[in-house]
Amino acid sequence: MAKSATRSTARRPRKAVSKSRRPHKASKTTKKWSARVTQTSDALDLKHDVFKQDSPKAIARSLKRSAERSHRRKSDPYRSAMSMLVFYINRAGKNLPATRRKKLEAAKGELRKAFGKAA
């Protein structure tokens, strides 16, 4: 007997989703992954509270020192340092006060100067 050319359009019933496959709701007490990356980056050993320093030059100097001393980074020191600074600025988002954002943006310029890169 030959098989029928048409298929049934009826759908199979869904399987019940087990508790282990349900999406996990984050509790209010869990820390953000971005804070952990900033504190324990595998690419750079950052000085504690480096982004809270008042001087953009001091921030740039510290990032440059960390990037040049690190042997675990995958790219050149300038790129690693700039990536970490931009990552911090982007993750802070709307919670970053305008004065801090201005200082961190100025630190990007200082970092370019420190590495001899054009603006």
Phi and psi in degrees as GROMACS dihedral restraints (atoms count N, CA, C in turn):
[ dihedral_restraints ]
;  ai    aj    ak    al  type     phi  dphi    fc
    3     4     5     6     1   -80.2    20    10
    4     5     6     7     1   147.7    20    10
    6     7     8     9     1   -73.6    20    10
    7     8     9    10     1   150.0    20    10
    9    10    11    12     1   -71.1    20    10
   10    11    12    13     1   139.8    20    10
   12    13    14    15     1   -76.5    20    10
   13    14    15    16     1   -22.4    20    10
   15    16    17    18     1   -97.0    20    10
   16    17    18    19     1   143.9    20    10
   18    19    20    21     1  -101.1    20    10
   19    20    21    22     1   155.8    20    10
   21    22    23    24     1   -72.8    20    10
   22    23    24    25     1   138.1    20    10
   24    25    26    27     1   -92.2    20    10
   25    26    27    28     1    -0.3    20    10
   27    28    29    30     1   -69.7    20    10
   28    29    30    31     1   138.7    20    10
   30    31    32    33     1   -93.3    20    10
   31    32    33    34     1   151.4    20    10
   33    34    35    36     1   -76.7    20    10
   34    35    36    37     1   148.3    20    10
   36    37    38    39     1   -66.6    20    10
   37    38    39    40     1   145.3    20    10
   39    40    41    42     1   -70.6    20    10
   40    41    42    43     1   147.2    20    10
   42    43    44    45     1   -80.3    20    10
   43    44    45    46     1   150.9    20    10
   45    46    47    48     1   -70.0    20    10
   46    47    48    49     1   137.2    20    10
   48    49    50    51     1   -84.3    20    10
   49    50    51    52     1   127.6    20    10
   51    52    53    54     1   -73.4    20    10
   52    53    54    55     1   160.7    20    10
   54    55    56    57     1   -62.0    20    10
   55    56    57    58     1   -31.2    20    10
   57    58    59    60     1   -71.8    20    10
   58    59    60    61     1   -19.2    20    10
   60    61    62    63     1   -99.4    20    10
   61    62    63    64     1    -2.3    20    10
   63    64    65    66     1   -74.1    20    10
   64    65    66    67     1   148.1    20    10
   66    67    68    69     1   -62.6    20    10
   67    68    69    70     1   139.6    20    10
   69    70    71    72     1   -83.8    20    10
   70    71    72    73     1   128.7    20    10
   72    73    74    75     1   -89.5    20    10
   73    74    75    76     1   127.2    20    10
   75    76    77    78     1   -73.4    20    10
   76    77    78    79     1   135.0    20    10
   78    79    80    81     1   -82.1    20    10
   79    80    81    82     1   163.4    20    10
   81    82    83    84     1   -68.2    20    10
   82    83    84    85     1   -20.8    20    10
   84    85    86    87     1   -89.6    20    10
   85    86    87    88     1    -7.8    20    10
   87    88    89    90     1   -73.0    20    10
   88    89    90    91     1   144.5    20    10
   90    91    92    93     1   -85.1    20    10
   91    92    93    94     1   154.6    20    10
   93    94    95    96     1   -78.7    20    10
   94    95    96    97     1   144.6    20    10
   96    97    98    99     1   -63.9    20    10
   97    98    99   100     1   -29.7    20    10
   99   100   101   102     1   -67.2    20    10
  100   101   102   103     1   -34.3    20    10
  102   103   104   105     1   -65.8    20    10
  103   104   105   106     1   -39.5    20    10
  105   106   107   108     1   -66.1    20    10
  106   107   108   109     1   -39.2    20    10
  108   109   110   111     1   -63.8    20    10
  109   110   111   112     1   -43.9    20    10
  111   112   113   114     1   -62.4    20    10
  112   113   114   115     1   -38.2    20    10
  114   115   116   117     1   -81.2    20    10
  115   116   117   118     1   -37.4    20    10
  117   118   119   120     1  -125.3    20    10
  118   119   120   121     1    44.3    20    10
  120   121   122   123     1   -60.8    20    10
  121   122   123   124     1   137.9    20    10
  123   124   125   126     1   -80.5    20    10
  124   125   126   127     1   -17.4    20    10
  126   127   128   129     1   -86.9    20    10
  127   128   129   130     1   -37.1    20    10
  129   130   131   132     1  -131.6    20    10
  130   131   132   133     1   143.1    20    10
  132   133   134   135     1   -98.4    20    10
  133   134   135   136     1    93.9    20    10
  135   136   137   138     1   -80.9    20    10
  136   137   138   139     1   146.1    20    10
  138   139   140   141     1   -66.5    20    10
  139   140   141   142     1   144.1    20    10
  141   142   143   144     1   -59.8    20    10
  142   143   144   145     1   133.1    20    10
  144   145   146   147     1    57.5    20    10
  145   146   147   148     1    35.1    20    10
  147   148   149   150     1   -60.1    20    10
  148   149   150   151     1   -35.5    20    10
  150   151   152   153     1   -80.7    20    10
  151   152   153   154     1    -6.4    20    10
  153   154   155   156     1   -97.2    20    10
  154   155   156   157     1     1.6    20    10
  156   157   158   159     1   -67.3    20    10
  157   158   159   160     1   152.3    20    10
  159   160   161   162     1   -79.5    20    10
  160   161   162   163     1   -31.8    20    10
  162   163   164   165     1   -95.2    20    10
  163   164   165   166     1   127.3    20    10
  165   166   167   168     1   -59.6    20    10
  166   167   168   169     1   -33.9    20    10
  168   169   170   171     1   -64.8    20    10
  169   170   171   172     1   -41.2    20    10
  171   172   173   174     1   -65.4    20    10
  172   173   174   175     1   -39.7    20    10
  174   175   176   177     1   -62.9    20    10
  175   176   177   178     1   -47.2    20    10
  177   178   179   180     1   -63.2    20    10
  178   179   180   181     1   -42.5    20    10
  180   181   182   183     1   -61.2    20    10
  181   182   183   184     1   -44.8    20    10
  183   184   185   186     1   -64.5    20    10
  184   185   186   187     1   -43.9    20    10
  186   187   188   189     1   -64.2    20    10
  187   188   189   190     1   -40.7    20    10
  189   190   191   192     1   -63.0    20    10
  190   191   192   193     1   -45.7    20    10
  192   193   194   195     1   -60.4    20    10
  193   194   195   196     1   -45.3    20    10
  195   196   197   198     1   -63.1    20    10
  196   197   198   199     1   -43.0    20    10
  198   199   200   201     1   -67.6    20    10
  199   200   201   202     1   -39.1    20    10
  201   202   203   204     1   -73.2    20    10
  202   203   204   205     1   -28.6    20    10
  204   205   206   207     1   -84.3    20    10
  205   206   207   208     1   -19.6    20    10
  207   208   209   210     1   -76.1    20    10
  208   209   210   211     1   135.6    20    10
  210   211   212   213     1  -106.3    20    10
  211   212   213   214     1    -1.1    20    10
  213   214   215   216     1   -97.7    20    10
  214   215   216   217     1    -6.1    20    10
  216   217   218   219     1   -70.7    20    10
  217   218   219   220     1   154.7    20    10
  219   220   221   222     1   -98.5    20    10
  220   221   222   223     1   -22.6    20    10
  222   223   224   225     1  -117.7    20    10
  223   224   225   226     1  -172.9    20    10
  225   226   227   228     1   -68.6    20    10
  226   227   228   229     1   159.6    20    10
  228   229   230   231     1   -57.6    20    10
  229   230   231   232     1   -40.8    20    10
  231   232   233   234     1   -59.6    20    10
  232   233   234   235     1   -47.2    20    10
  234   235   236   237     1   -64.6    20    10
  235   236   237   238     1   -40.2    20    10
  237   238   239   240     1   -65.0    20    10
  238   239   240   241     1   -44.5    20    10
  240   241   242   243     1   -65.4    20    10
  241   242   243   244     1   -45.6    20    10
  243   244   245   246     1   -65.7    20    10
  244   245   246   247     1   -38.3    20    10
  246   247   248   249     1   -62.0    20    10
  247   248   249   250     1   -42.8    20    10
  249   250   251   252     1   -66.9    20    10
  250   251   252   253     1   -38.8    20    10
  252   253   254   255     1   -65.6    20    10
  253   254   255   256     1   -46.6    20    10
  255   256   257   258     1   -65.2    20    10
  256   257   258   259     1   -39.5    20    10
  258   259   260   261     1   -58.3    20    10
  259   260   261   262     1   -46.0    20    10
  261   262   263   264     1   -63.1    20    10
  262   263   264   265     1   -44.9    20    10
  264   265   266   267     1   -62.4    20    10
  265   266   267   268     1   -45.8    20    10
  267   268   269   270     1   -66.7    20    10
  268   269   270   271     1   -40.0    20    10
  270   271   272   273     1   -73.6    20    10
  271   272   273   274     1   -26.8    20    10
  273   274   275   276     1   -69.6    20    10
  274   275   276   277     1   -34.8    20    10
  276   277   278   279     1    55.7    20    10
  277   278   279   280     1  -132.5    20    10
  279   280   281   282     1   -71.7    20    10
  280   281   282   283     1   -17.3    20    10
  282   283   284   285     1   -77.2    20    10
  283   284   285   286     1    -8.7    20    10
  285   286   287   288     1   -86.1    20    10
  286   287   288   289     1   119.6    20    10
  288   289   290   291     1   -62.6    20    10
  289   290   291   292     1   153.9    20    10
  291   292   293   294     1   -59.6    20    10
  292   293   294   295     1   -36.6    20    10
  294   295   296   297     1   -67.1    20    10
  295   296   297   298     1   -40.2    20    10
  297   298   299   300     1   -67.2    20    10
  298   299   300   301     1   -43.2    20    10
  300   301   302   303     1   -59.6    20    10
  301   302   303   304     1   -42.0    20    10
  303   304   305   306     1   -61.8    20    10
  304   305   306   307     1   -41.9    20    10
  306   307   308   309     1   -67.1    20    10
  307   308   309   310     1   -39.7    20    10
  309   310   311   312     1   -69.9    20    10
  310   311   312   313     1   -36.7    20    10
  312   313   314   315     1   -65.9    20    10
  313   314   315   316     1   -37.7    20    10
  315   316   317   318     1   -66.6    20    10
  316   317   318   319     1   -33.0    20    10
  318   319   320   321     1   -64.7    20    10
  319   320   321   322     1   -30.9    20    10
  321   322   323   324     1   -62.7    20    10
  322   323   324   325     1   -42.8    20    10
  324   325   326   327     1   -64.4    20    10
  325   326   327   328     1   -41.2    20    10
  327   328   329   330     1   -65.8    20    10
  328   329   330   331     1   -35.8    20    10
  330   331   332   333     1   -66.1    20    10
  331   332   333   334     1   -40.2    20    10
  333   334   335   336     1   -61.0    20    10
  334   335   336   337     1   -43.7    20    10
  336   337   338   339     1   -63.3    20    10
  337   338   339   340     1   -43.4    20    10
  339   340   341   342     1   -61.2    20    10
  340   341   342   343     1   -33.9    20    10
  342   343   344   345     1   -94.8    20    10
  343   344   345   346     1    -0.1    20    10
  345   346   347   348     1    70.9    20    10
  346   347   348   349     1    33.4    20    10
  348   349   350   351     1   -98.7    20    10
  349   350   351   352     1   148.2    20    10
  351   352   353   354     1   -74.8    20    10
  352   353   354   355     1   148.1    20    10
